[in-house]
């Protein structure tokens, strides 16, 4: 109801051509969303084990670390696509690439910007077996989305921008207000527990977008190979910025030890 009905609404209210444009604009962001959603799930079993052991301090520390670590990894492709979206469309579909496609794609990405720093928190509702209100929140947001889109299409000329943008902006409120507050409630912690991590992650995303957009403007990109090289460069720079900006000294040491252990495993294998 938040994003799954976008194409149907566009087709019914704006026509097949508009629906096709929206489908193209959403293709890459939705594929990217499916890909990055895999990252936080790797931490879920360990978080479940820690919660079951009833070691609250250890669980909270690991949860906060997971929020930061996943935001670094997930933020890199999101910021990279936002900076390179116009180039991507011009290479992928040069005959129909235009500013509207880029704007629609970025509007779709706003929901990912809202959620990238709190995705592990969504698993808290499963761990604590408190799924009623998160489900109700999604349902209400879906209803509000459909109602607002209908009103905006009928009363304004923004058309596709309403369909792509309303659900994303509703996700901003759900992800940055409801989920952190309710996750804190489920864990019997103070309401502001996760906001320091969230604000750091949003600051990190802002820096990434600025750096990546500057790179995209300064480096001419006219081929898929050049796009790949620039994207890889952005990823390396983004990883370095994330480690320095988001993680504290203890977490940086933890990352360093993980890399050392990985290198030792690789060395012993060969």
Buried (B, 14 or more C-beta within 10 A) or exposed (E): BBBEBBBEBBBEBBEEEBBBBBBBBBBBBBEBBEEBEEBBEEBBEEBBEBBEEEEEEEBBBBBBBBBBBBBBBBBBBBBBBBBBBBBBBBBBEEEEBEEBBBBBBBBBBBBBBBBBBBBBBBBBBEBBEBEEEBEEBBEBBBEBBBEBBBEBBEEEEEBBBBBBBBBBBBBBBBBBEBBBBBBBBBBEBEEEBBBEBBEBBBEBBEBBBEBBBEBBEEBEBEEEEBBEEBBEBBBEBBBEBBBEBBBEEEBEEBBEEEEEEEEEEEEEEE
